[in-house]
Amino acid sequence: IFKPCNITLKMSTFSGLVEELPGISVDRFLEDNLNKSTAFFLTHCHTDHMQGLSPEFFEKLADRSEFLYCSPLTKTFLVANWQLSPELTNRIVAISDCSQIIVTYKNPEIGAIDELVVGVTAVPAGHCPGSVMFLFEATRNDRSMTILCTGDFRINPEDFPILKPLNDKLGGKLFPKKFDNVYLDTTFYDENIKYLPTRREALVAMIPIIKDWLNKNEKNVVVLEISANYGSEHLFIELSRTLNQRIHVKSHVEGGYRFIPELNRFVTNDPYETRIHACMAKRYKNVLTCRSPAIDSENILTIIPSVQRWIFEKKDLTRAFTEFDEKNQRFYVCYSCHPSYSELRRFIEYFNPIKVYPCVLPKNLSVEEMQNKIMGVCEAPREVKYCFVEERPVKRPKIKKFSDE
C-alpha cells in the first residue's frame, strides 16, 4: 500500500531496536521486535519502514496492553487503510508536531518489573505528509541520554537552528542539542550526490512546462509518472495549489485519502474533472485509458519526477536537473524527498553528535566503514555551537534539452 522510495543498490541496516533504550523499536515491527520491545514508534507510512505492521500486529498490542506512537496524520492513514476497530485504533497514540509526551515501557529482555520512562518528541521530518523524527530523552544509570531517530527526512539546512525541539535555548540564543546517537537517513550519503535540487526548485521547473502544454490545446493533458501509489503527496498538493486543479489518482488511492482532509481536497477519482493525471501504470505510455474515448499520445505530456535517472547516470545536477525529451513529450525532473550528501554533512556539522548510526548503506560498505566516513566530518572538538555558516547558494540551472549522448 504505502510504497517505499524506490532507491536501489542500497540496503537498510537498522533493525528498529534502539541500542541505548532497550525495549523500544522504531520503524520495524517483526517478531524479534515484538520479543524485545514493549513500545513501538512509526516515523511515516512507507512500506520499507512498516515491516511487520498489520492488523494482526495491533491485535498483539491489544493483548499485551502496549502502544504504537506516530503523528496524527500517520494514525489516520493506518486506521483508514486497515479499517481498524475502535479497540485497535486505541492502540495508536498520536504525538502532535513539536510536542513531548512521557512514555512508560518495560525491557522484556531482562524481565524487569519496574517501568522505564522516556520523554518523546515528534519533530517534523519533511519527507512526506505526516512524517516525523523521534527525539528520545531519558536518564539511565544517573546519566542523561538524548537519541534522535530521523526516519526518512528532508529539511532545509537553513531551518536547523529554528527547529525548537532540536535546539536548547540558553541566554536568549539557540544551541544545538547534544545527541548521544543519531539514527540517520543516509540514503544519499555519497560524494557523487553532493547536490540535489530542493523540491521547490523542481516544482518551479515543472510549472511553466505544464502550463504551456495545457494552454497549447484544450485536449492536452499531463500525466505524472510516479513509482508508487503513495509517497507523492507533497507533489500533488503543491501542483494542485499552483495550477488550481485536482490530481486524478486511482480509485483505491483516493479512497486512502478520503478521510484525510489535508490531502483529499487535492485529489479526485473523477478523470473528467482535471487535466492532470497520476493514475497510469508505467506500461501504458502512449494512451490515457481513464477516459472514454482514450486520449492519444499526441495530447499527452509525461512528467517524470524522480531521482534515480540522475544518480544512476551520474549526471552533474549543478549544471541541469531537468531534461526535456520533446520528441517523446517526456519531461524529466530530479525530485528528491531525501537529503543530499552536502545537506547531510551540514546536518552532522551543525549538531556534531557523539555517534551516528547510518540507517542506509551502499552494498559495498559495512556499518563501521560508513560510520568512519561520517564521523570524519566532525573534526573540530566537540563544543556547544550556535553560529550557522551559510554555503554559497547554487544557482538554479537552465532546462537541458534531451539528447541521446
C-alpha positions as CSV (number, residue, x, y, z in Angstrom):
1,I,0.0,0.0,0.0
2,F,2.4,2.7,1.2
3,K,5.3,2.1,-1.1
4,P,8.9,2.9,-0.2
5,C,11.0,5.5,-2.0
6,N,12.3,3.4,-5.0
7,I,16.1,3.7,-4.4
8,T,18.1,0.6,-5.3
9,L,21.7,-0.5,-4.8
10,K,21.2,0.4,-1.1
11,M,20.3,-1.6,1.9
12,S,18.7,-0.8,5.2
13,T,20.8,-1.6,8.3
14,F,18.5,-0.6,11.1
15,S,16.9,-3.4,13.0
16,G,14.5,-1.0,14.6
17,L,15.9,-1.6,18.1
18,V,17.3,1.5,19.7
19,E,20.5,0.2,21.3
20,E,20.6,2.9,24.0
21,L,17.0,2.3,25.0
22,P,16.3,-1.4,25.2
23,G,12.6,-2.1,25.0
24,I,11.9,0.5,22.2
25,S,11.5,-0.3,18.4
26,V,11.3,2.3,15.7
27,D,10.1,1.6,12.1
28,R,10.4,-2.2,12.4
29,F,7.7,-4.5,13.8
30,L,8.8,-8.0,13.2
31,E,8.9,-11.0,15.6
32,D,12.3,-10.0,17.0
33,N,11.0,-6.5,17.7
34,L,7.9,-7.9,19.4
35,N,10.0,-10.1,21.6
36,K,12.4,-7.4,22.6
37,S,10.2,-4.3,22.8
38,T,7.1,-3.0,24.5
39,A,6.9,0.5,23.0
40,F,6.8,1.0,19.2
41,F,7.2,4.1,17.0
42,L,6.4,4.7,13.3
43,T,8.0,7.7,11.6
44,H,5.9,7.6,8.4
45,C,3.8,5.4,6.2
46,H,6.1,3.9,3.6
47,T,6.4,0.1,3.4
48,D,10.2,0.0,4.0
49,H,9.5,1.4,7.5
50,M,6.5,-0.7,8.2
51,Q,7.8,-4.3,8.1
52,G,5.6,-6.4,10.3
53,L,2.9,-3.8,10.7
54,S,-0.6,-5.2,10.1
55,P,-4.0,-5.5,11.8
56,E,-2.6,-8.7,13.5
57,F,0.2,-6.6,15.0
58,F,-2.3,-4.3,16.6
59,E,-4.2,-7.2,17.9
60,K,-1.0,-8.3,19.7
61,L,-0.6,-4.8,21.1
62,A,-4.1,-5.0,22.4
63,D,-3.4,-8.4,24.0
64,R,-0.3,-7.0,25.6
65,S,-1.7,-3.6,26.6
66,E,1.0,-1.9,24.5
67,F,1.0,1.0,22.1
68,L,2.4,2.3,18.8
69,Y,3.2,6.0,18.6
70,C,3.2,8.2,15.5
71,S,1.9,11.5,14.1
72,P,-1.8,12.3,13.9
73,L,-1.8,12.1,10.1
74,T,0.0,8.7,10.1
75,K,-2.5,7.4,12.6
76,T,-5.3,8.5,10.2
77,F,-3.6,6.7,7.4
78,L,-3.3,3.5,9.4
79,V,-6.8,3.5,10.7
80,A,-8.4,4.3,7.3
81,N,-6.3,1.8,5.3
82,W,-6.9,-1.2,7.6
83,Q,-10.3,-0.1,8.8
84,L,-9.2,-0.7,12.4
85,S,-11.8,-1.3,15.0
86,P,-12.1,1.2,17.9
87,E,-10.3,-1.2,20.2
88,L,-7.3,-1.5,17.8
89,T,-7.4,2.2,17.0
90,N,-6.9,2.9,20.7
91,R,-3.5,1.1,20.5
92,I,-2.2,4.0,18.4
93,V,-1.1,7.2,20.2
94,A,-0.7,10.3,18.1
95,I,2.0,12.8,19.1
96,S,1.5,16.3,17.7
97,D,4.4,18.1,16.0
98,C,6.9,19.6,18.4
99,S,5.0,18.1,21.4
100,Q,6.6,15.9,24.0
101,I,4.8,13.0,25.8
102,I,6.1,10.8,28.5
103,V,6.1,7.1,27.6
104,T,6.3,4.3,30.1
105,Y,7.5,0.9,29.0
106,K,9.5,-2.2,30.0
107,N,12.5,-4.0,28.8
108,P,11.3,-7.6,28.3
109,E,14.8,-9.0,27.8
110,I,15.7,-8.5,31.5
111,G,12.2,-9.3,32.8
112,A,12.2,-6.0,34.7
113,I,9.1,-5.4,36.8
114,D,9.7,-1.6,37.2
115,E,8.6,0.6,34.3
116,L,11.1,2.7,32.4
117,V,10.3,6.3,31.4
118,V,11.3,8.2,28.3
119,G,10.3,11.7,27.0
120,V,9.4,11.5,23.3
121,T,9.1,14.5,21.0
122,A,7.8,14.3,17.4
123,V,9.8,16.6,15.1
124,P,8.5,17.4,11.5
125,A,10.7,15.5,9.1
126,G,9.7,17.0,5.7
127,H,9.8,13.6,3.9
128,C,6.1,13.2,3.2
129,P,2.8,14.2,4.9
130,G,2.8,13.0,8.5
131,S,6.5,12.1,8.6
132,V,8.3,12.8,11.9
133,M,11.6,12.3,13.6
134,F,11.5,10.9,17.1
135,L,13.6,12.7,19.8
136,F,14.1,10.4,22.9
137,E,15.3,11.9,26.2
138,A,15.9,9.8,29.2
139,T,18.0,9.2,32.3
140,R,19.8,5.8,32.5
141,N,22.2,4.9,35.3
142,D,22.2,8.6,36.5
143,R,23.2,9.8,33.1
144,S,21.1,11.9,30.8
145,M,20.7,10.5,27.3
146,T,19.4,12.1,24.1
147,I,18.8,10.0,21.0
148,L,17.4,11.1,17.6
149,C,15.8,8.7,15.1
150,T,15.3,10.7,11.9
151,G,13.4,8.1,9.9
152,D,13.4,9.5,6.3
153,F,13.7,13.2,6.2
154,R,14.5,16.3,4.1
155,I,14.8,19.6,5.9
156,N,16.5,22.7,4.5
157,P,19.7,23.2,6.5
158,E,18.9,26.8,7.0
159,D,16.0,25.6,9.2
160,F,18.1,23.5,11.6
161,P,18.5,26.4,14.1
162,I,14.8,27.2,14.2
163,L,13.6,23.6,14.9
164,K,12.9,24.2,18.5
165,P,12.8,20.6,19.7
166,L,16.3,20.0,18.3
167,N,17.8,23.1,19.9
168,D,18.2,24.3,23.5
169,K,17.7,28.0,24.4
170,L,20.3,29.4,26.7
171,G,20.8,33.1,27.4
172,G,18.5,34.1,24.5
173,K,20.4,32.0,22.0
174,L,19.7,28.6,20.4
175,F,22.3,25.9,20.8
176,P,22.1,22.5,19.0
177,K,21.1,19.7,21.3
178,K,23.9,17.2,22.2
179,F,22.9,13.9,20.7
180,D,24.4,10.7,22.1
181,N,23.4,9.0,18.9
182,V,21.6,9.9,15.7
183,Y,20.0,7.1,13.7
184,L,20.4,8.9,10.4
185,D,18.8,8.7,7.0
186,T,21.9,8.1,4.9
187,T,20.2,7.2,1.6
188,F,22.3,9.7,-0.3
189,Y,25.4,10.0,1.9
190,D,27.5,9.6,-1.2
191,E,30.1,12.1,-2.5
192,N,28.7,11.6,-6.0
193,I,25.4,13.1,-4.8
194,K,26.6,16.3,-3.3
195,Y,23.8,18.4,-4.7
196,L,20.1,17.7,-5.2
197,P,17.6,20.5,-6.1
198,T,15.1,21.3,-3.5
199,R,11.5,20.2,-4.1
200,R,10.6,23.9,-4.5
201,E,13.2,24.2,-7.3
202,A,11.8,21.1,-9.0
203,L,8.3,22.5,-8.8
204,V,9.4,25.8,-10.2
205,A,10.9,24.0,-13.2
206,M,7.7,21.9,-13.7
207,I,5.0,24.5,-13.5
208,P,5.8,26.6,-16.7
209,I,6.2,23.4,-18.7
210,I,2.8,22.1,-17.6
211,K,1.1,25.4,-18.1
212,D,2.5,25.9,-21.6
213,W,1.4,22.4,-22.6
214,L,-2.2,22.8,-21.2
215,N,-2.6,26.2,-22.9
216,K,-1.5,24.8,-26.3
217,N,-4.5,22.7,-26.9
218,E,-7.7,22.1,-24.8
219,K,-7.3,18.4,-25.5
220,N,-3.9,18.3,-23.9
221,V,-3.4,16.5,-20.6
222,V,-0.4,15.9,-18.3
223,V,0.5,12.5,-16.8
224,L,2.7,12.3,-13.7
225,E,4.7,9.1,-14.0
226,I,5.3,8.2,-10.3
227,S,6.9,5.0,-9.0
228,A,4.3,4.1,-6.4
229,N,0.7,4.6,-5.4
230,Y,1.6,6.6,-2.3
231,G,4.5,8.8,-1.4
232,S,4.0,11.7,-3.9
233,E,1.5,13.7,-1.7
234,H,3.7,16.7,-1.4
235,L,4.0,17.0,-5.2
236,F,0.2,16.5,-5.6
237,I,-0.5,19.2,-3.0
238,E,1.8,21.8,-4.5
239,L,0.8,21.2,-8.1
240,S,-2.9,21.3,-7.2
241,R,-2.5,24.6,-5.3
242,T,-0.5,26.2,-8.1
243,L,-2.5,25.1,-11.1
244,N,-5.9,25.2,-9.3
245,Q,-6.7,21.7,-10.5
246,R,-7.0,18.4,-8.5
247,I,-4.8,15.5,-9.4
248,H,-6.6,12.4,-10.8
249,V,-5.4,9.3,-8.9
250,K,-6.6,5.7,-8.9
251,S,-9.8,5.0,-7.0
252,H,-8.2,2.9,-4.3
253,V,-5.6,5.7,-3.7
254,E,-8.3,8.3,-3.5
255,G,-10.0,6.0,-1.0
256,G,-6.9,6.0,1.1
257,Y,-7.0,9.8,1.2
258,R,-10.8,10.1,1.7
259,F,-10.7,10.6,5.5
260,I,-7.7,12.9,5.4
261,P,-8.9,16.5,4.6
262,E,-5.3,17.7,4.4
263,L,-4.9,15.5,1.3
264,N,-8.3,14.6,0.0
265,R,-9.1,18.1,-1.3
266,F,-6.2,18.0,-3.7
267,V,-7.0,14.7,-5.5
268,T,-10.0,13.2,-7.3
269,N,-11.2,9.9,-8.7
270,D,-13.1,11.6,-11.5
271,P,-10.9,11.5,-14.7
272,Y,-13.0,14.2,-16.4
273,E,-12.7,16.8,-13.6
274,T,-9.0,17.6,-14.2
275,R,-6.3,17.5,-16.9
276,I,-3.5,16.4,-14.6
277,H,-3.3,12.6,-14.0
278,A,-1.3,10.4,-11.7
279,C,-3.4,7.3,-12.4
280,M,-1.4,5.4,-15.1
281,A,0.7,2.3,-14.8
282,K,4.1,2.8,-16.5
283,R,3.3,0.2,-19.1
284,Y,0.7,2.5,-20.6
285,K,2.9,5.2,-22.0
286,N,1.1,6.1,-25.2
287,V,-2.5,6.4,-24.2
288,L,-4.6,7.8,-21.2
289,T,-7.1,5.0,-20.6
290,C,-9.1,6.5,-17.7
291,R,-11.3,8.5,-20.1
292,S,-13.6,7.3,-22.9
293,P,-12.6,7.7,-25.6
294,A,-9.0,7.3,-24.5
295,I,-6.6,10.2,-25.1
296,D,-3.8,9.5,-27.6
297,S,-0.1,10.1,-27.1
298,E,0.0,13.3,-29.2
299,N,-2.1,15.0,-26.5
300,I,-0.1,13.7,-23.5
301,L,2.9,15.3,-21.8
302,T,4.5,13.0,-19.3
303,I,6.3,14.4,-16.3
304,I,8.8,12.1,-14.6
305,P,9.7,13.4,-11.1
306,S,12.4,11.1,-9.9
307,V,16.0,11.0,-8.6
308,Q,17.1,7.6,-9.9
309,R,17.8,8.7,-13.5
310,W,20.2,11.3,-12.4
311,I,22.0,9.2,-9.8
312,F,22.5,6.1,-11.9
313,E,23.7,8.1,-14.9
314,K,25.9,10.2,-12.6
315,K,24.7,13.5,-14.2
316,D,26.0,16.8,-13.0
317,L,23.0,18.2,-11.2
318,T,24.7,21.6,-10.6
319,R,24.5,22.2,-14.4
320,A,21.0,20.9,-15.0
321,F,18.4,18.9,-13.1
322,T,15.8,18.8,-15.9
323,E,15.7,17.2,-19.3
324,F,13.0,17.6,-22.0
325,D,12.6,14.8,-24.5
326,E,10.5,16.8,-26.9
327,K,10.3,14.0,-29.5
328,N,8.5,11.7,-27.0
329,Q,6.9,14.5,-25.0
330,R,8.6,13.4,-21.7
331,F,9.9,15.9,-19.1
332,Y,12.4,14.6,-16.6
333,V,13.0,16.5,-13.3
334,C,15.2,15.5,-10.4
335,Y,12.8,15.3,-7.4
336,S,14.1,14.0,-4.0
337,C,12.5,13.5,-0.6
338,H,15.9,12.6,1.0
339,P,18.8,15.0,1.8
340,S,21.8,15.2,-0.5
341,Y,25.4,14.4,0.7
342,S,26.0,18.2,1.3
343,E,22.8,18.6,3.2
344,L,23.7,15.6,5.4
345,R,27.2,17.0,6.0
346,R,25.7,20.2,7.2
347,F,23.3,18.3,9.5
348,I,26.3,16.5,11.1
349,E,28.4,19.6,11.3
350,Y,25.6,21.6,12.9
351,F,24.6,19.0,15.5
352,N,28.0,17.4,15.9
353,P,26.6,14.2,17.5
354,I,28.8,11.9,19.6
355,K,27.7,8.9,17.4
356,V,25.9,8.4,14.2
357,Y,24.2,5.2,13.1
358,P,23.8,5.0,9.3
359,C,20.3,3.5,8.6
360,V,21.1,3.0,4.9
361,L,24.3,1.7,3.4
362,P,25.8,1.2,-0.1
363,K,26.2,-2.5,-0.6
364,N,30.0,-2.2,-0.7
365,L,30.3,-0.7,2.8
366,S,29.9,-2.0,6.4
367,V,28.3,0.0,9.1
368,E,31.7,0.6,10.7
369,E,33.2,1.9,7.4
370,M,30.2,4.2,6.9
371,Q,30.4,5.5,10.5
372,N,34.1,6.3,10.0
373,K,33.3,8.2,6.8
374,I,30.5,10.1,8.6
375,M,32.4,10.9,11.8
376,G,35.3,12.2,9.8
377,V,33.2,15.2,9.2
378,C,33.3,16.0,12.9
379,E,36.9,17.1,13.1
380,A,36.5,20.1,15.4
381,P,36.5,19.5,19.2
382,R,33.0,18.8,20.5
383,E,31.7,22.1,21.9
384,V,28.4,24.0,22.1
385,K,27.8,25.9,18.8
386,Y,25.1,28.1,17.6
387,C,26.6,30.0,14.7
388,F,25.4,28.6,11.4
389,V,27.7,29.3,8.4
390,E,25.9,29.7,5.1
391,E,27.3,28.0,2.0
392,R,27.2,29.9,-1.3
393,P,23.8,29.2,-2.9
394,V,23.7,27.1,-6.1
395,K,22.0,28.9,-8.9
396,R,19.1,27.1,-10.5
397,P,20.3,25.7,-13.8
398,K,18.5,26.2,-17.1
399,I,16.5,23.3,-18.6
400,K,18.6,21.0,-20.6
401,K,17.2,19.6,-23.8
402,F,17.2,15.8,-24.1
403,S,19.9,14.1,-26.1
404,D,20.9,10.5,-26.7
405,E,24.6,11.2,-25.9
